[in-house]
Amino acid sequence: MANGRGAATKVTCEACFFKQNMLCAVTDARPCATFRPNRPEGLRPPSQLRFNFRTERRLQSAWSFPSPAEQVVMHG
């Protein structure tokens, strides 16, 4: 597995948070997909991408209702 910096680290079952805290239910000796590194600060969720809002491209809508003054002119 990569540690986020591009360098590969050797993943072992003994280095897993779940194995170290006796929470592992997997009987296989190979590292599994639920591997999380055992860190002093405990179990941390994986980092997620930031959500960036798009800037609004249009300032006016393509269609809108006529104003009251425009309606009077149209129907008056």
mmCIF file of the N, C-alpha and C atoms, coordinates in Angstrom:
data_MODEL
# 
_entry.id   MODEL 
# 
loop_
_atom_site.group_PDB 
_atom_site.id 
_atom_site.type_symbol 
_atom_site.label_atom_id 
_atom_site.label_alt_id 
_atom_site.label_comp_id 
_atom_site.label_asym_id 
_atom_site.label_entity_id 
_atom_site.label_seq_id 
_atom_site.pdbx_PDB_ins_code 
_atom_site.Cartn_x 
_atom_site.Cartn_y 
_atom_site.Cartn_z 
_atom_site.occupancy 
_atom_site.B_iso_or_equiv 
_atom_site.pdbx_formal_charge 
_atom_site.auth_seq_id 
_atom_site.auth_comp_id 
_atom_site.auth_asym_id 
_atom_site.auth_atom_id 
_atom_site.pdbx_PDB_model_num 
ATOM 1   N N  . MET A 1 1  ? 0.846   -1.193  0.000   1.00 0.00 ? 1  MET A N  1 
ATOM 2   C CA . MET A 1 1  ? 0.000   0.000   0.000   1.00 0.00 ? 1  MET A CA 1 
ATOM 3   C C  . MET A 1 1  ? 0.877   1.237   0.000   1.00 0.00 ? 1  MET A C  1 
ATOM 4   N N  . ALA A 1 2  ? 0.393   2.300   -0.557  1.00 0.00 ? 2  ALA A N  1 
ATOM 5   C CA . ALA A 1 2  ? 1.128   3.553   -0.554  1.00 0.00 ? 2  ALA A CA 1 
ATOM 6   C C  . ALA A 1 2  ? 0.722   4.359   0.673   1.00 0.00 ? 2  ALA A C  1 
ATOM 7   N N  . ASN A 1 3  ? 1.662   5.131   1.193   1.00 0.00 ? 3  ASN A N  1 
ATOM 8   C CA . ASN A 1 3  ? 1.374   5.909   2.384   1.00 0.00 ? 3  ASN A CA 1 
ATOM 9   C C  . ASN A 1 3  ? 0.939   7.328   2.066   1.00 0.00 ? 3  ASN A C  1 
ATOM 10  N N  . GLY A 1 4  ? 0.607   7.608   0.820   1.00 0.00 ? 4  GLY A N  1 
ATOM 11  C CA . GLY A 1 4  ? 0.129   8.921   0.440   1.00 0.00 ? 4  GLY A CA 1 
ATOM 12  C C  . GLY A 1 4  ? 1.212   9.788   -0.167  1.00 0.00 ? 4  GLY A C  1 
ATOM 13  N N  . ARG A 1 5  ? 2.467   9.419   -0.045  1.00 0.00 ? 5  ARG A N  1 
ATOM 14  C CA . ARG A 1 5  ? 3.567   10.192  -0.595  1.00 0.00 ? 5  ARG A CA 1 
ATOM 15  C C  . ARG A 1 5  ? 4.186   9.518   -1.804  1.00 0.00 ? 5  ARG A C  1 
ATOM 16  N N  . GLY A 1 6  ? 3.646   8.400   -2.210  1.00 0.00 ? 6  GLY A N  1 
ATOM 17  C CA . GLY A 1 6  ? 4.139   7.720   -3.383  1.00 0.00 ? 6  GLY A CA 1 
ATOM 18  C C  . GLY A 1 6  ? 5.079   6.560   -3.060  1.00 0.00 ? 6  GLY A C  1 
ATOM 19  N N  . ALA A 1 7  ? 5.643   6.534   -1.867  1.00 0.00 ? 7  ALA A N  1 
ATOM 20  C CA . ALA A 1 7  ? 6.543   5.443   -1.498  1.00 0.00 ? 7  ALA A CA 1 
ATOM 21  C C  . ALA A 1 7  ? 5.720   4.274   -0.964  1.00 0.00 ? 7  ALA A C  1 
ATOM 22  N N  . ALA A 1 8  ? 6.032   3.078   -1.427  1.00 0.00 ? 8  ALA A N  1 
ATOM 23  C CA . ALA A 1 8  ? 5.305   1.891   -0.985  1.00 0.00 ? 8  ALA A CA 1 
ATOM 24  C C  . ALA A 1 8  ? 5.873   1.401   0.344   1.00 0.00 ? 8  ALA A C  1 
ATOM 25  N N  . THR A 1 9  ? 4.987   1.005   1.250   1.00 0.00 ? 9  THR A N  1 
ATOM 26  C CA . THR A 1 9  ? 5.408   0.451   2.535   1.00 0.00 ? 9  THR A CA 1 
ATOM 27  C C  . THR A 1 9  ? 4.908   -0.978  2.609   1.00 0.00 ? 9  THR A C  1 
ATOM 28  N N  . LYS A 1 10 ? 5.622   -1.812  3.340   1.00 0.00 ? 10 LYS A N  1 
ATOM 29  C CA . LYS A 1 10 ? 5.227   -3.206  3.478   1.00 0.00 ? 10 LYS A CA 1 
ATOM 30  C C  . LYS A 1 10 ? 4.088   -3.289  4.492   1.00 0.00 ? 10 LYS A C  1 
ATOM 31  N N  . VAL A 1 11 ? 2.991   -3.867  4.065   1.00 0.00 ? 11 VAL A N  1 
ATOM 32  C CA . VAL A 1 11 ? 1.806   -3.997  4.897   1.00 0.00 ? 11 VAL A CA 1 
ATOM 33  C C  . VAL A 1 11 ? 1.808   -5.404  5.486   1.00 0.00 ? 11 VAL A C  1 
ATOM 34  N N  . THR A 1 12 ? 1.743   -5.480  6.803   1.00 0.00 ? 12 THR A N  1 
ATOM 35  C CA . THR A 1 12 ? 1.658   -6.777  7.467   1.00 0.00 ? 12 THR A CA 1 
ATOM 36  C C  . THR A 1 12 ? 0.445   -6.793  8.376   1.00 0.00 ? 12 THR A C  1 
ATOM 37  N N  . CYS A 1 13 ? -0.023  -7.974  8.647   1.00 0.00 ? 13 CYS A N  1 
ATOM 38  C CA . CYS A 1 13 ? -1.177  -8.125  9.522   1.00 0.00 ? 13 CYS A CA 1 
ATOM 39  C C  . CYS A 1 13 ? -0.830  -7.678  10.951  1.00 0.00 ? 13 CYS A C  1 
ATOM 40  N N  . GLU A 1 14 ? 0.425   -7.839  11.333  1.00 0.00 ? 14 GLU A N  1 
ATOM 41  C CA . GLU A 1 14 ? 0.855   -7.461  12.680  1.00 0.00 ? 14 GLU A CA 1 
ATOM 42  C C  . GLU A 1 14 ? 0.875   -5.943  12.875  1.00 0.00 ? 14 GLU A C  1 
ATOM 43  N N  . ALA A 1 15 ? 0.940   -5.167  11.801  1.00 0.00 ? 15 ALA A N  1 
ATOM 44  C CA . ALA A 1 15 ? 0.957   -3.712  11.891  1.00 0.00 ? 15 ALA A CA 1 
ATOM 45  C C  . ALA A 1 15 ? -0.444  -3.113  11.808  1.00 0.00 ? 15 ALA A C  1 
ATOM 46  N N  . CYS A 1 16 ? -1.451  -3.945  11.727  1.00 0.00 ? 16 CYS A N  1 
ATOM 47  C CA . CYS A 1 16 ? -2.832  -3.486  11.573  1.00 0.00 ? 16 CYS A CA 1 
ATOM 48  C C  . CYS A 1 16 ? -3.424  -3.056  12.921  1.00 0.00 ? 16 CYS A C  1 
ATOM 49  N N  . PHE A 1 17 ? -4.207  -1.982  12.888  1.00 0.00 ? 17 PHE A N  1 
ATOM 50  C CA . PHE A 1 17 ? -4.877  -1.481  14.090  1.00 0.00 ? 17 PHE A CA 1 
ATOM 51  C C  . PHE A 1 17 ? -5.791  -2.545  14.694  1.00 0.00 ? 17 PHE A C  1 
ATOM 52  N N  . PHE A 1 18 ? -6.540  -3.223  13.855  1.00 0.00 ? 18 PHE A N  1 
ATOM 53  C CA . PHE A 1 18 ? -7.500  -4.209  14.343  1.00 0.00 ? 18 PHE A CA 1 
ATOM 54  C C  . PHE A 1 18 ? -6.807  -5.402  14.992  1.00 0.00 ? 18 PHE A C  1 
ATOM 55  N N  . LYS A 1 19 ? -5.695  -5.854  14.412  1.00 0.00 ? 19 LYS A N  1 
ATOM 56  C CA . LYS A 1 19 ? -4.954  -6.985  14.970  1.00 0.00 ? 19 LYS A CA 1 
ATOM 57  C C  . LYS A 1 19 ? -4.311  -6.593  16.314  1.00 0.00 ? 19 LYS A C  1 
ATOM 58  N N  . GLN A 1 20 ? -3.721  -5.418  16.396  1.00 0.00 ? 20 GLN A N  1 
ATOM 59  C CA . GLN A 1 20 ? -3.062  -4.957  17.612  1.00 0.00 ? 20 GLN A CA 1 
ATOM 60  C C  . GLN A 1 20 ? -4.044  -4.768  18.772  1.00 0.00 ? 20 GLN A C  1 
ATOM 61  N N  . ASN A 1 21 ? -5.274  -4.411  18.473  1.00 0.00 ? 21 ASN A N  1 
ATOM 62  C CA . ASN A 1 21 ? -6.279  -4.175  19.506  1.00 0.00 ? 21 ASN A CA 1 
ATOM 63  C C  . ASN A 1 21 ? -7.250  -5.343  19.657  1.00 0.00 ? 21 ASN A C  1 
ATOM 64  N N  . MET A 1 22 ? -6.871  -6.491  19.102  1.00 0.00 ? 22 MET A N  1 
ATOM 65  C CA . MET A 1 22 ? -7.652  -7.722  19.191  1.00 0.00 ? 22 MET A CA 1 
ATOM 66  C C  . MET A 1 22 ? -9.089  -7.537  18.679  1.00 0.00 ? 22 MET A C  1 
ATOM 67  N N  . LEU A 1 23 ? -9.226  -6.810  17.574  1.00 0.00 ? 23 LEU A N  1 
ATOM 68  C CA . LEU A 1 23 ? -10.529 -6.572  16.957  1.00 0.00 ? 23 LEU A CA 1 
ATOM 69  C C  . LEU A 1 23 ? -10.655 -7.263  15.612  1.00 0.00 ? 23 LEU A C  1 
ATOM 70  N N  . CYS A 1 24 ? -9.623  -7.982  15.194  1.00 0.00 ? 24 CYS A N  1 
ATOM 71  C CA . CYS A 1 24 ? -9.606  -8.617  13.881  1.00 0.00 ? 24 CYS A CA 1 
ATOM 72  C C  . CYS A 1 24 ? -10.399 -9.926  13.924  1.00 0.00 ? 24 CYS A C  1 
ATOM 73  N N  . ALA A 1 25 ? -11.279 -10.100 12.952  1.00 0.00 ? 25 ALA A N  1 
ATOM 74  C CA . ALA A 1 25 ? -12.069 -11.320 12.855  1.00 0.00 ? 25 ALA A CA 1 
ATOM 75  C C  . ALA A 1 25 ? -11.631 -12.179 11.673  1.00 0.00 ? 25 ALA A C  1 
ATOM 76  N N  . VAL A 1 26 ? -10.586 -11.762 10.957  1.00 0.00 ? 26 VAL A N  1 
ATOM 77  C CA . VAL A 1 26 ? -10.110 -12.489 9.789   1.00 0.00 ? 26 VAL A CA 1 
ATOM 78  C C  . VAL A 1 26 ? -9.121  -13.551 10.250  1.00 0.00 ? 26 VAL A C  1 
ATOM 79  N N  . THR A 1 27 ? -9.315  -14.776 9.803   1.00 0.00 ? 27 THR A N  1 
ATOM 80  C CA . THR A 1 27 ? -8.429  -15.865 10.213  1.00 0.00 ? 27 THR A CA 1 
ATOM 81  C C  . THR A 1 27 ? -7.247  -16.033 9.275   1.00 0.00 ? 27 THR A C  1 
ATOM 82  N N  . ASP A 1 28 ? -7.301  -15.421 8.100   1.00 0.00 ? 28 ASP A N  1 
ATOM 83  C CA . ASP A 1 28 ? -6.216  -15.514 7.138   1.00 0.00 ? 28 ASP A CA 1 
ATOM 84  C C  . ASP A 1 28 ? -5.032  -14.669 7.630   1.00 0.00 ? 28 ASP A C  1 
ATOM 85  N N  . ALA A 1 29 ? -3.806  -15.114 7.386   1.00 0.00 ? 29 ALA A N  1 
ATOM 86  C CA . ALA A 1 29 ? -2.613  -14.415 7.862   1.00 0.00 ? 29 ALA A CA 1 
ATOM 87  C C  . ALA A 1 29 ? -2.199  -13.272 6.937   1.00 0.00 ? 29 ALA A C  1 
ATOM 88  N N  . ARG A 1 30 ? -2.807  -13.188 5.749   1.00 0.00 ? 30 ARG A N  1 
ATOM 89  C CA . ARG A 1 30 ? -2.452  -12.120 4.816   1.00 0.00 ? 30 ARG A CA 1 
ATOM 90  C C  . ARG A 1 30 ? -3.184  -10.827 5.189   1.00 0.00 ? 30 ARG A C  1 
ATOM 91  N N  . PRO A 1 31 ? -2.597  -9.662  4.870   1.00 0.00 ? 31 PRO A N  1 
ATOM 92  C CA . PRO A 1 31 ? -3.303  -8.393  5.098   1.00 0.00 ? 31 PRO A CA 1 
ATOM 93  C C  . PRO A 1 31 ? -4.570  -8.335  4.248   1.00 0.00 ? 31 PRO A C  1 
ATOM 94  N N  . CYS A 1 32 ? -5.624  -7.803  4.808   1.00 0.00 ? 32 CYS A N  1 
ATOM 95  C CA . CYS A 1 32 ? -6.906  -7.761  4.100   1.00 0.00 ? 32 CYS A CA 1 
ATOM 96  C C  . CYS A 1 32 ? -7.237  -6.335  3.667   1.00 0.00 ? 32 CYS A C  1 
ATOM 97  N N  . ALA A 1 33 ? -8.383  -6.169  3.049   1.00 0.00 ? 33 ALA A N  1 
ATOM 98  C CA . ALA A 1 33 ? -8.802  -4.864  2.526   1.00 0.00 ? 33 ALA A CA 1 
ATOM 99  C C  . ALA A 1 33 ? -9.152  -3.880  3.642   1.00 0.00 ? 33 ALA A C  1 
ATOM 100 N N  . THR A 1 34 ? -9.371  -4.366  4.848   1.00 0.00 ? 34 THR A N  1 
ATOM 101 C CA . THR A 1 34 ? -9.722  -3.466  5.951   1.00 0.00 ? 34 THR A CA 1 
ATOM 102 C C  . THR A 1 34 ? -8.499  -3.004  6.731   1.00 0.00 ? 34 THR A C  1 
ATOM 103 N N  . PHE A 1 35 ? -7.302  -3.230  6.213   1.00 0.00 ? 35 PHE A N  1 
ATOM 104 C CA . PHE A 1 35 ? -6.078  -2.834  6.913   1.00 0.00 ? 35 PHE A CA 1 
ATOM 105 C C  . PHE A 1 35 ? -6.067  -1.341  7.208   1.00 0.00 ? 35 PHE A C  1 
ATOM 106 N N  . ARG A 1 36 ? -5.773  -1.002  8.457   1.00 0.00 ? 36 ARG A N  1 
ATOM 107 C CA . ARG A 1 36 ? -5.554  0.380   8.874   1.00 0.00 ? 36 ARG A CA 1 
ATOM 108 C C  . ARG A 1 36 ? -4.296  0.382   9.725   1.00 0.00 ? 36 ARG A C  1 
ATOM 109 N N  . PRO A 1 37 ? -3.388  1.325   9.489   1.00 0.00 ? 37 PRO A N  1 
ATOM 110 C CA . PRO A 1 37 ? -2.161  1.346   10.279  1.00 0.00 ? 37 PRO A CA 1 
ATOM 111 C C  . PRO A 1 37 ? -2.445  1.642   11.747  1.00 0.00 ? 37 PRO A C  1 
ATOM 112 N N  . ASN A 1 38 ? -1.688  1.006   12.614  1.00 0.00 ? 38 ASN A N  1 
ATOM 113 C CA . ASN A 1 38 ? -1.830  1.225   14.051  1.00 0.00 ? 38 ASN A CA 1 
ATOM 114 C C  . ASN A 1 38 ? -0.979  2.428   14.434  1.00 0.00 ? 38 ASN A C  1 
ATOM 115 N N  . ARG A 1 39 ? -1.619  3.539   14.719  1.00 0.00 ? 39 ARG A N  1 
ATOM 116 C CA . ARG A 1 39 ? -0.936  4.789   15.069  1.00 0.00 ? 39 ARG A CA 1 
ATOM 117 C C  . ARG A 1 39 ? -1.198  5.119   16.528  1.00 0.00 ? 39 ARG A C  1 
ATOM 118 N N  . PRO A 1 40 ? -0.309  5.897   17.145  1.00 0.00 ? 40 PRO A N  1 
ATOM 119 C CA . PRO A 1 40 ? -0.519  6.277   18.557  1.00 0.00 ? 40 PRO A CA 1 
ATOM 120 C C  . PRO A 1 40 ? -1.813  7.051   18.790  1.00 0.00 ? 40 PRO A C  1 
ATOM 121 N N  . GLU A 1 41 ? -2.253  7.858   17.815  1.00 0.00 ? 41 GLU A N  1 
ATOM 122 C CA . GLU A 1 41 ? -3.491  8.634   17.993  1.00 0.00 ? 41 GLU A CA 1 
ATOM 123 C C  . GLU A 1 41 ? -4.740  7.817   17.737  1.00 0.00 ? 41 GLU A C  1 
ATOM 124 N N  . GLY A 1 42 ? -4.584  6.569   17.350  1.00 0.00 ? 42 GLY A N  1 
ATOM 125 C CA . GLY A 1 42 ? -5.727  5.684   17.164  1.00 0.00 ? 42 GLY A CA 1 
ATOM 126 C C  . GLY A 1 42 ? -6.149  5.579   15.716  1.00 0.00 ? 42 GLY A C  1 
ATOM 127 N N  . LEU A 1 43 ? -7.350  5.108   15.523  1.00 0.00 ? 43 LEU A N  1 
ATOM 128 C CA . LEU A 1 43 ? -7.890  4.884   14.185  1.00 0.00 ? 43 LEU A CA 1 
ATOM 129 C C  . LEU A 1 43 ? -8.368  6.200   13.599  1.00 0.00 ? 43 LEU A C  1 
ATOM 130 N N  . ARG A 1 44 ? -7.838  6.549   12.442  1.00 0.00 ? 44 ARG A N  1 
ATOM 131 C CA . ARG A 1 44 ? -8.241  7.770   11.750  1.00 0.00 ? 44 ARG A CA 1 
ATOM 132 C C  . ARG A 1 44 ? -8.913  7.399   10.444  1.00 0.00 ? 44 ARG A C  1 
ATOM 133 N N  . PRO A 1 45 ? -9.959  8.110   10.052  1.00 0.00 ? 45 PRO A N  1 
ATOM 134 C CA . PRO A 1 45 ? -10.585 7.817   8.760   1.00 0.00 ? 45 PRO A CA 1 
ATOM 135 C C  . PRO A 1 45 ? -9.657  8.238   7.629   1.00 0.00 ? 45 PRO A C  1 
ATOM 136 N N  . PRO A 1 46 ? -9.744  7.592   6.466   1.00 0.00 ? 46 PRO A N  1 
ATOM 137 C CA . PRO A 1 46 ? -8.904  8.000   5.336   1.00 0.00 ? 46 PRO A CA 1 
ATOM 138 C C  . PRO A 1 46 ? -9.273  9.403   4.882   1.00 0.00 ? 46 PRO A C  1 
ATOM 139 N N  . SER A 1 47 ? -8.289  10.134  4.379   1.00 0.00 ? 47 SER A N  1 
ATOM 140 C CA . SER A 1 47 ? -8.552  11.499  3.938   1.00 0.00 ? 47 SER A CA 1 
ATOM 141 C C  . SER A 1 47 ? -9.451  11.478  2.707   1.00 0.00 ? 47 SER A C  1 
ATOM 142 N N  . GLN A 1 48 ? -10.266 12.498  2.582   1.00 0.00 ? 48 GLN A N  1 
ATOM 143 C CA . GLN A 1 48 ? -11.206 12.594  1.480   1.00 0.00 ? 48 GLN A CA 1 
ATOM 144 C C  . GLN A 1 48 ? -10.908 13.834  0.656   1.00 0.00 ? 48 GLN A C  1 
ATOM 145 N N  . LEU A 1 49 ? -11.399 13.841  -0.570  1.00 0.00 ? 49 LEU A N  1 
ATOM 146 C CA . LEU A 1 49 ? -11.209 14.995  -1.429  1.00 0.00 ? 49 LEU A CA 1 
ATOM 147 C C  . LEU A 1 49 ? -12.028 16.173  -0.915  1.00 0.00 ? 49 LEU A C  1 
ATOM 148 N N  . ARG A 1 50 ? -11.524 17.373  -1.159  1.00 0.00 ? 50 ARG A N  1 
ATOM 149 C CA . ARG A 1 50 ? -12.270 18.571  -0.782  1.00 0.00 ? 50 ARG A CA 1 
ATOM 150 C C  . ARG A 1 50 ? -13.339 18.847  -1.810  1.00 0.00 ? 50 ARG A C  1 
ATOM 151 N N  . PHE A 1 51 ? -14.459 19.369  -1.351  1.00 0.00 ? 51 PHE A N  1 
ATOM 152 C CA . PHE A 1 51 ? -15.553 19.725  -2.246  1.00 0.00 ? 51 PHE A CA 1 
ATOM 153 C C  . PHE A 1 51 ? -15.448 21.207  -2.568  1.00 0.00 ? 51 PHE A C  1 
ATOM 154 N N  . ASN A 1 52 ? -15.289 21.543  -3.833  1.00 0.00 ? 52 ASN A N  1 
ATOM 155 C CA . ASN A 1 52 ? -15.195 22.937  -4.263  1.00 0.00 ? 52 ASN A CA 1 
ATOM 156 C C  . ASN A 1 52 ? -16.442 23.291  -5.059  1.00 0.00 ? 52 ASN A C  1 
ATOM 157 N N  . PHE A 1 53 ? -17.081 24.384  -4.672  1.00 0.00 ? 53 PHE A N  1 
ATOM 158 C CA . PHE A 1 53 ? -18.258 24.848  -5.383  1.00 0.00 ? 53 PHE A CA 1 
ATOM 159 C C  . PHE A 1 53 ? -17.841 25.520  -6.679  1.00 0.00 ? 53 PHE A C  1 
ATOM 160 N N  . ARG A 1 54 ? -18.637 25.309  -7.724  1.00 0.00 ? 54 ARG A N  1 
ATOM 161 C CA . ARG A 1 54 ? -18.383 25.994  -8.986  1.00 0.00 ? 54 ARG A CA 1 
ATOM 162 C C  . ARG A 1 54 ? -18.854 27.425  -8.888  1.00 0.00 ? 54 ARG A C  1 
ATOM 163 N N  . THR A 1 55 ? -18.166 28.302  -9.573  1.00 0.00 ? 55 THR A N  1 
ATOM 164 C CA . THR A 1 55 ? -18.637 29.683  -9.626  1.00 0.00 ? 55 THR A CA 1 
ATOM 165 C C  . THR A 1 55 ? -19.785 29.757  -10.622 1.00 0.00 ? 55 THR A C  1 
ATOM 166 N N  . GLU A 1 56 ? -20.705 30.611  -10.342 1.00 0.00 ? 56 GLU A N  1 
ATOM 167 C CA . GLU A 1 56 ? -21.875 30.744  -11.211 1.00 0.00 ? 56 GLU A CA 1 
ATOM 168 C C  . GLU A 1 56 ? -21.455 31.408  -12.506 1.00 0.00 ? 56 GLU A C  1 
ATOM 169 N N  . ARG A 1 57 ? -21.788 30.801  -13.629 1.00 0.00 ? 57 ARG A N  1 
ATOM 170 C CA . ARG A 1 57 ? -21.373 31.326  -14.926 1.00 0.00 ? 57 ARG A CA 1 
ATOM 171 C C  . ARG A 1 57 ? -22.358 32.344  -15.481 1.00 0.00 ? 57 ARG A C  1 
ATOM 172 N N  . ARG A 1 58 ? -23.633 32.135  -15.231 1.00 0.00 ? 58 ARG A N  1 
ATOM 173 C CA . ARG A 1 58 ? -24.651 33.046  -15.745 1.00 0.00 ? 58 ARG A CA 1 
ATOM 174 C C  . ARG A 1 58 ? -25.127 33.968  -14.634 1.00 0.00 ? 58 ARG A C  1 
ATOM 175 N N  . LEU A 1 59 ? -25.309 35.206  -14.988 1.00 0.00 ? 59 LEU A N  1 
ATOM 176 C CA . LEU A 1 59 ? -25.851 36.150  -14.030 1.00 0.00 ? 59 LEU A CA 1 
ATOM 177 C C  . LEU A 1 59 ? -27.357 36.313  -14.204 1.00 0.00 ? 59 LEU A C  1 
ATOM 178 N N  . GLN A 1 60 ? -27.867 36.030  -15.400 1.00 0.00 ? 60 GLN A N  1 
ATOM 179 C CA . GLN A 1 60 ? -29.295 36.143  -15.658 1.00 0.00 ? 60 GLN A CA 1 
ATOM 180 C C  . GLN A 1 60 ? -29.814 34.797  -16.133 1.00 0.00 ? 60 GLN A C  1 
ATOM 181 N N  . SER A 1 61 ? -31.057 34.529  -15.797 1.00 0.00 ? 61 SER A N  1 
ATOM 182 C CA . SER A 1 61 ? -31.657 33.291  -16.266 1.00 0.00 ? 61 SER A CA 1 
ATOM 183 C C  . SER A 1 61 ? -32.035 33.425  -17.743 1.00 0.00 ? 61 SER A C  1 
ATOM 184 N N  . ALA A 1 62 ? -32.179 32.312  -18.404 1.00 0.00 ? 62 ALA A N  1 
ATOM 185 C CA . ALA A 1 62 ? -32.505 32.321  -19.826 1.00 0.00 ? 62 ALA A CA 1 
ATOM 186 C C  . ALA A 1 62 ? -33.945 32.781  -20.071 1.00 0.00 ? 62 ALA A C  1 
ATOM 187 N N  . TRP A 1 63 ? -34.833 32.541  -19.129 1.00 0.00 ? 63 TRP A N  1 
ATOM 188 C CA . TRP A 1 63 ? -36.225 32.913  -19.292 1.00 0.00 ? 63 TRP A CA 1 
ATOM 189 C C  . TRP A 1 63 ? -36.773 33.307  -17.928 1.00 0.00 ? 63 TRP A C  1 
ATOM 190 N N  . SER A 1 64 ? -37.582 34.340  -17.898 1.00 0.00 ? 64 SER A N  1 
ATOM 191 C CA . SER A 1 64 ? -38.221 34.733  -16.642 1.00 0.00 ? 64 SER A CA 1 
ATOM 192 C C  . SER A 1 64 ? -39.588 35.323  -16.961 1.00 0.00 ? 64 SER A C  1 
ATOM 193 N N  . PHE A 1 65 ? -40.403 35.418  -15.939 1.00 0.00 ? 65 PHE A N  1 
ATOM 194 C CA . PHE A 1 65 ? -41.718 36.020  -16.110 1.00 0.00 ? 65 PHE A CA 1 
ATOM 195 C C  . PHE A 1 65 ? -41.564 37.513  -16.357 1.00 0.00 ? 65 PHE A C  1 
ATOM 196 N N  . PRO A 1 66 ? -42.457 38.090  -17.165 1.00 0.00 ? 66 PRO A N  1 
ATOM 197 C CA . PRO A 1 66 ? -42.384 39.538  -17.372 1.00 0.00 ? 66 PRO A CA 1 
ATOM 198 C C  . PRO A 1 66 ? -42.747 40.291  -16.086 1.00 0.00 ? 66 PRO A C  1 
ATOM 199 N N  . SER A 1 67 ? -42.151 41.439  -15.946 1.00 0.00 ? 67 SER A N  1 
ATOM 200 C CA . SER A 1 67 ? -42.440 42.266  -14.764 1.00 0.00 ? 67 SER A CA 1 
ATOM 201 C C  . SER A 1 67 ? -43.885 42.761  -14.849 1.00 0.00 ? 67 SER A C  1 
ATOM 202 N N  . PRO A 1 68 ? -44.440 43.259  -13.737 1.00 0.00 ? 68 PRO A N  1 
ATOM 203 C CA . PRO A 1 68 ? -45.828 43.766  -13.783 1.00 0.00 ? 68 PRO A CA 1 
ATOM 204 C C  . PRO A 1 68 ? -46.006 44.891  -14.802 1.00 0.00 ? 68 PRO A C  1 
ATOM 205 N N  . ALA A 1 69 ? -45.018 45.737  -14.938 1.00 0.00 ? 69 ALA A N  1 
ATOM 206 C CA . ALA A 1 69 ? -45.136 46.835  -15.917 1.00 0.00 ? 69 ALA A CA 1 
ATOM 207 C C  . ALA A 1 69 ? -45.161 46.283  -17.341 1.00 0.00 ? 69 ALA A C  1 
ATOM 208 N N  . GLU A 1 70 ? -44.347 45.259  -17.611 1.00 0.00 ? 70 GLU A N  1 
ATOM 209 C CA . GLU A 1 70 ? -44.326 44.647  -18.933 1.00 0.00 ? 70 GLU A CA 1 
ATOM 210 C C  . GLU A 1 70 ? -45.636 43.915  -19.222 1.00 0.00 ? 70 GLU A C  1 
ATOM 211 N N  . GLN A 1 71 ? -46.251 43.328  -18.206 1.00 0.00 ? 71 GLN A N  1 
ATOM 212 C CA . GLN A 1 71 ? -47.534 42.627  -18.390 1.00 0.00 ? 71 GLN A CA 1 
ATOM 213 C C  . GLN A 1 71 ? -48.642 43.609  -18.740 1.00 0.00 ? 71 GLN A C  1 
ATOM 214 N N  . VAL A 1 72 ? -48.621 44.784  -18.117 1.00 0.00 ? 72 VAL A N  1 
ATOM 215 C CA . VAL A 1 72 ? -49.634 45.806  -18.431 1.00 0.00 ? 72 VAL A CA 1 
ATOM 216 C C  . VAL A 1 72 ? -49.515 46.233  -19.869 1.00 0.00 ? 72 VAL A C  1 
ATOM 217 N N  . VAL A 1 73 ? -48.273 46.414  -20.337 1.00 0.00 ? 73 VAL A N  1 
ATOM 218 C CA . VAL A 1 73 ? -48.066 46.845  -21.718 1.00 0.00 ? 73 VAL A CA 1 
ATOM 219 C C  . VAL A 1 73 ? -48.522 45.745  -22.680 1.00 0.00 ? 73 VAL A C  1 
ATOM 220 N N  . MET A 1 74 ? -48.221 44.483  -22.350 1.00 0.00 ? 74 MET A N  1 
ATOM 221 C CA . MET A 1 74 ? -48.574 43.361  -23.221 1.00 0.00 ? 74 MET A CA 1 
ATOM 222 C C  . MET A 1 74 ? -50.070 43.125  -23.271 1.00 0.00 ? 74 MET A C  1 
ATOM 223 N N  . HIS A 1 75 ? -50.756 43.221  -22.136 1.00 0.00 ? 75 HIS A N  1 
ATOM 224 C CA . HIS A 1 75 ? -52.172 42.842  -22.067 1.00 0.00 ? 75 HIS A CA 1 
ATOM 225 C C  . HIS A 1 75 ? -53.102 44.019  -21.850 1.00 0.00 ? 75 HIS A C  1 
ATOM 226 N N  . GLY A 1 76 ? -52.572 45.222  -21.815 1.00 0.00 ? 76 GLY A N  1 
ATOM 227 C CA . GLY A 1 76 ? -53.382 46.382  -21.477 1.00 0.00 ? 76 GLY A CA 1 
ATOM 228 C C  . GLY A 1 76 ? -54.005 47.110  -22.557 1.00 0.00 ? 76 GLY A C  1 
# 
